Amino acid sequence: MTSERPARLAVGVVSAGRVGAVLGAALARTGHVVNGVSAVSSASRARAELLLPDVPVLAPDEVARAADLVLLAVPDDELAGLVRGLVATGSLRAGQIVVHTSGAHGVEVLRPATEIGVLPLALHPVMTFTGRQEDLQRMAACCVGITATDGDEVAWHVAEALVVEMGAEPVRVPEAARPLYHAALAHGSNHLITLVAECADLLREAGIGSVERLLAPLLSASLDNVLRLGDRALTGPVARGDAGTVHAHVDVLARTAPEVLPGYRELALRTADRAERSGMLRPDAADAVRSELHEDPR
């Protein structure tokens, strides 16, 4: 990895969403100059004012024309159309660096811009942002999935240097790996939020107080254990083969929270499979658990 920092660049941010505003601010802290940002909604304008104060709010084409580094931080499904539009309006030029922040895409989505001579990069922060000041500290502690054109080591080094400047750790993600890479991250992060929120709802339904205080140590320990130990971190009635307890879970969820039951069943079945494959759960015990999970509650 090159240790040379990129020359000071004029940065344009399209647009001031949770990711764009934070990355723009992170680049500004390293000495680059953000000279334009696009922001349409009141929320994005507020983020721009908070994280990119005194930066002119401009239309996307104006932002791109004035920049050396154009940061495209728009939803995945809007990215391809935005790139085509910027090229069609002559808003991009040869020699610019065009970076997008989408986890789902590599640099192929930037092909129309690449064909006119820009340097295409994908920088995806592996972090969840809120669009507030504390995100700058999160940015400095996270990894960033980077993708550049295969075989273009100069481009890879530019991507790595930009990430290191912001205090983060670059991780190379080949173009072909992007879909599975992003699916894995979304499955872990997004669905974890849904799972934890459902757990909290169930505890409140049971009349339990201090839900956040109750869950935080347990879930933090579970996360730490699985990242260190993998399947050996599995615990609880499914991993122990306590079919009777699993039956009781299915019964109470069917009566009090039927909307949660399908998710519980599916995750419990996946847990039984992993516990059996890892040797933690005997095949007969695994079958007993599966039988309870497949039974309709009586």
C-alpha positions as CSV (number, residue, x, y, z in Angstrom):
1,M,0.0,0.0,0.0
2,T,1.3,3.4,-0.9
3,S,2.1,5.7,2.0
4,E,1.8,8.9,0.0
5,R,-1.3,11.0,0.7
6,P,-3.3,12.2,-2.3
7,A,-2.8,15.8,-3.3
8,R,-5.3,18.2,-1.8
9,L,-8.5,17.8,-3.8
10,A,-11.6,19.8,-4.4
11,V,-14.4,17.5,-3.3
12,G,-18.0,17.6,-4.4
13,V,-20.6,15.6,-2.5
14,V,-23.7,14.2,-4.2
15,S,-25.7,14.1,-1.9
16,A,-25.7,15.0,1.8
17,G,-27.3,11.7,3.1
18,R,-26.1,10.0,6.2
19,V,-23.0,8.6,4.4
20,G,-22.2,11.4,2.0
21,A,-22.2,14.1,4.6
22,V,-20.0,12.1,6.9
23,L,-17.4,11.1,4.2
24,G,-17.3,14.7,3.0
25,A,-16.6,15.9,6.5
26,A,-14.0,13.1,7.0
27,L,-12.2,14.2,3.8
28,A,-12.4,17.8,4.9
29,R,-10.7,17.0,8.2
30,T,-7.7,15.5,6.3
31,G,-7.1,18.7,4.4
32,H,-9.2,18.3,1.2
33,V,-11.7,21.1,0.4
34,V,-15.4,20.4,0.0
35,N,-16.5,23.1,-2.4
36,G,-20.0,21.9,-3.1
37,V,-22.8,19.6,-1.8
38,S,-26.2,18.7,-3.2
39,A,-29.0,18.5,-0.7
40,V,-32.7,18.4,-1.5
41,S,-34.7,17.4,1.6
42,S,-34.8,19.4,4.8
43,A,-33.0,16.5,6.6
44,S,-30.1,16.5,4.1
45,R,-29.9,20.3,4.2
46,A,-29.7,20.0,8.0
47,R,-26.9,17.4,7.8
48,A,-25.0,19.6,5.3
49,E,-25.3,22.6,7.6
50,L,-24.1,20.5,10.6
51,L,-21.2,18.5,9.0
52,L,-20.3,20.7,6.0
53,P,-20.8,24.2,7.3
54,D,-20.3,27.0,4.8
55,V,-20.2,24.6,1.9
56,P,-22.4,25.9,-1.0
57,V,-25.5,23.8,-1.6
58,L,-25.7,23.3,-5.4
59,A,-27.4,21.1,-8.0
60,P,-25.7,17.8,-8.6
61,D,-24.3,18.8,-12.0
62,E,-22.8,22.0,-10.5
63,V,-21.2,20.0,-7.7
64,A,-19.6,17.6,-10.1
65,R,-18.2,20.2,-12.5
66,A,-16.4,22.0,-9.7
67,A,-14.8,19.0,-8.2
68,D,-11.6,17.0,-8.6
69,L,-13.1,14.2,-6.5
70,V,-16.8,13.6,-7.1
71,L,-18.4,11.6,-4.2
72,L,-21.7,10.0,-5.2
73,A,-23.6,9.0,-2.1
74,V,-27.0,8.1,-3.4
75,P,-29.2,5.0,-2.9
76,D,-28.0,1.9,-4.8
77,D,-30.8,1.9,-7.3
78,E,-30.3,5.6,-8.2
79,L,-26.6,5.3,-8.9
80,A,-26.5,4.1,-12.5
81,G,-29.0,6.7,-13.6
82,L,-27.1,9.5,-11.8
83,V,-23.8,8.5,-13.5
84,R,-25.4,8.4,-16.9
85,G,-27.0,11.8,-16.3
86,L,-23.8,13.4,-15.2
87,V,-22.0,12.1,-18.3
88,A,-24.8,13.1,-20.6
89,T,-24.8,16.7,-19.3
90,G,-21.0,17.0,-19.6
91,S,-20.7,17.4,-15.8
92,L,-17.8,14.9,-15.5
93,R,-14.4,15.2,-17.3
94,A,-11.3,13.2,-17.8
95,G,-8.9,13.2,-14.9
96,Q,-11.5,13.4,-12.2
97,I,-11.8,10.8,-9.5
98,V,-15.4,9.6,-9.2
99,V,-16.2,7.7,-6.0
100,H,-19.4,6.0,-5.0
101,T,-20.3,4.7,-1.6
102,S,-22.7,1.9,-2.5
103,G,-21.9,-1.5,-0.9
104,A,-23.9,-3.3,-3.6
105,H,-21.9,-2.1,-6.6
106,G,-18.3,-2.2,-7.7
107,V,-16.9,0.1,-10.4
108,E,-18.8,-1.4,-13.3
109,V,-21.7,0.9,-12.5
110,L,-19.3,3.8,-13.2
111,R,-18.5,2.6,-16.7
112,P,-20.1,5.6,-18.6
113,A,-17.8,7.9,-16.6
114,T,-14.8,5.6,-16.9
115,E,-15.2,5.7,-20.7
116,I,-14.7,9.5,-20.7
117,G,-11.5,9.2,-18.7
118,V,-12.4,9.5,-15.0
119,L,-10.7,7.3,-12.3
120,P,-13.6,5.1,-10.9
121,L,-13.5,3.9,-7.3
122,A,-16.0,2.3,-4.9
123,L,-15.5,3.1,-1.2
124,H,-18.1,1.5,1.1
125,P,-17.8,2.3,4.8
126,V,-18.7,-0.9,6.8
127,M,-20.6,1.1,9.4
128,T,-24.1,2.3,10.2
129,F,-24.3,6.1,10.3
130,T,-26.8,8.5,11.8
131,G,-25.6,11.7,10.0
132,R,-24.4,13.3,13.2
133,Q,-21.0,14.4,14.6
134,E,-20.3,11.1,16.4
135,D,-20.2,9.4,13.0
136,L,-16.8,10.9,12.4
137,Q,-15.4,8.9,15.3
138,R,-17.2,5.8,13.9
139,M,-15.6,6.5,10.5
140,A,-12.2,6.5,12.1
141,A,-12.7,3.1,13.6
142,C,-14.3,1.2,10.8
143,C,-13.2,-0.7,7.7
144,V,-14.0,0.5,4.2
145,G,-14.7,-2.0,1.4
146,I,-12.8,-0.7,-1.7
147,T,-13.1,-1.7,-5.3
148,A,-11.1,-0.4,-8.3
149,T,-10.6,-1.6,-11.8
150,D,-9.0,-5.1,-11.9
151,G,-5.3,-4.8,-12.7
152,D,-5.1,-1.1,-12.1
153,E,-2.8,-1.0,-9.0
154,V,-2.6,2.8,-9.2
155,A,-6.3,3.0,-8.7
156,W,-6.3,0.5,-5.8
157,H,-3.6,2.5,-4.1
158,V,-5.5,5.8,-4.5
159,A,-8.5,4.2,-2.9
160,E,-6.4,2.8,-0.1
161,A,-4.7,6.2,0.5
162,L,-8.0,8.0,0.7
163,V,-9.4,5.5,3.3
164,V,-6.2,5.6,5.4
165,E,-6.3,9.4,5.3
166,M,-9.8,9.3,6.9
167,G,-8.4,7.0,9.7
168,A,-10.2,3.9,8.5
169,E,-8.9,0.5,7.3
170,P,-9.2,-0.4,3.6
171,V,-10.3,-3.9,2.7
172,R,-10.1,-5.0,-1.0
173,V,-13.3,-6.3,-2.4
174,P,-13.1,-7.7,-6.0
175,E,-15.8,-6.6,-8.4
176,A,-17.2,-10.1,-8.6
177,A,-17.5,-10.4,-4.8
178,R,-19.5,-7.3,-4.3
179,P,-23.1,-8.8,-4.4
180,L,-22.3,-11.5,-1.8
181,Y,-20.2,-9.1,0.3
182,H,-23.1,-6.7,0.5
183,A,-25.7,-9.4,1.1
184,A,-23.6,-10.7,4.1
185,L,-23.3,-7.2,5.6
186,A,-26.9,-6.3,5.2
187,H,-28.0,-9.7,6.5
188,G,-25.9,-9.2,9.6
189,S,-26.4,-5.5,10.4
190,N,-29.9,-4.8,9.1
191,H,-31.5,-8.0,10.3
192,L,-29.8,-7.8,13.7
193,I,-31.7,-4.6,14.3
194,T,-35.0,-6.2,13.4
195,L,-34.2,-9.2,15.7
196,V,-33.1,-7.1,18.7
197,A,-36.1,-4.8,18.3
198,E,-38.4,-7.8,18.3
199,C,-36.7,-9.2,21.4
200,A,-37.2,-5.9,23.2
201,D,-40.9,-5.8,22.1
202,L,-41.5,-9.3,23.5
203,L,-39.9,-8.3,26.9
204,R,-42.1,-5.2,27.1
205,E,-45.1,-7.4,26.3
206,A,-44.1,-9.6,29.2
207,G,-44.1,-6.6,31.5
208,I,-40.3,-6.6,32.0
209,G,-38.7,-3.2,32.7
210,S,-35.2,-1.9,31.9
211,V,-35.3,-3.8,28.6
212,E,-32.2,-2.0,27.2
213,R,-30.2,-2.6,30.4
214,L,-31.3,-6.3,30.3
215,L,-30.3,-6.9,26.7
216,A,-27.2,-4.9,26.2
217,P,-24.7,-7.1,28.2
218,L,-26.2,-10.3,26.9
219,L,-26.2,-9.3,23.2
220,S,-22.8,-7.6,23.4
221,A,-21.3,-10.8,24.9
222,S,-23.0,-13.0,22.2
223,L,-21.6,-10.8,19.4
224,D,-18.1,-10.9,20.9
225,N,-18.3,-14.6,21.4
226,V,-19.4,-15.5,17.9
227,L,-16.8,-13.3,16.3
228,R,-14.1,-15.0,18.4
229,L,-15.4,-18.5,18.5
230,G,-17.8,-19.1,15.6
231,D,-20.3,-21.9,16.1
232,R,-18.6,-22.8,19.4
233,A,-20.4,-19.7,20.8
234,L,-23.8,-21.3,20.3
235,T,-25.8,-21.6,23.5
236,G,-29.4,-21.9,24.6
237,P,-32.1,-24.5,24.4
238,V,-31.7,-25.3,20.7
239,A,-27.9,-25.8,21.0
240,R,-28.4,-27.9,24.1
241,G,-31.2,-30.0,22.6
242,D,-33.8,-29.0,25.1
243,A,-36.8,-29.9,23.0
244,G,-39.3,-29.3,25.8
245,T,-38.2,-25.7,26.2
246,V,-38.4,-25.1,22.5
247,H,-41.9,-26.4,22.5
248,A,-42.8,-23.9,25.3
249,H,-41.3,-21.1,23.2
250,V,-43.3,-22.1,20.1
251,D,-46.5,-22.3,22.2
252,V,-46.1,-18.9,23.9
253,L,-45.2,-17.1,20.7
254,A,-48.1,-18.6,18.9
255,R,-50.4,-17.3,21.5
256,T,-48.9,-13.8,22.2
257,A,-46.8,-12.8,19.2
258,P,-47.7,-14.9,16.2
259,E,-46.0,-12.5,13.8
260,V,-42.6,-13.3,15.5
261,L,-43.1,-17.1,15.4
262,P,-42.0,-17.7,11.7
263,G,-38.7,-15.9,12.3
264,Y,-38.1,-17.7,15.5
265,R,-38.7,-21.0,13.8
266,E,-36.5,-20.3,10.9
267,L,-33.6,-19.1,13.0
268,A,-34.0,-22.0,15.5
269,L,-33.9,-24.5,12.6
270,R,-30.7,-22.8,11.3
271,T,-29.2,-22.9,14.8
272,A,-30.0,-26.6,15.1
273,D,-28.3,-27.3,11.8
274,R,-25.2,-25.4,12.8
275,A,-25.0,-27.0,16.2
276,E,-25.3,-30.5,14.7
277,R,-22.7,-29.8,12.0
278,S,-20.3,-28.5,14.6
279,G,-20.7,-31.6,16.8
280,M,-22.3,-29.7,19.7
281,L,-25.7,-31.3,19.2
282,R,-26.3,-35.1,18.7
283,P,-28.3,-36.0,15.6
284,D,-31.2,-37.5,17.7
285,A,-31.4,-34.3,19.8
286,A,-31.3,-32.1,16.8
287,D,-34.2,-34.1,15.3
288,A,-36.2,-33.7,18.5
289,V,-35.8,-30.0,18.3
290,R,-36.7,-29.9,14.7
291,S,-39.8,-31.9,15.4
292,E,-41.0,-29.3,17.9
293,L,-40.3,-26.5,15.5
294,H,-42.3,-28.1,12.7
295,E,-45.3,-29.0,15.0
296,D,-48.3,-26.7,15.0
297,P,-48.8,-25.5,18.6
298,R,-51.7,-27.2,20.4
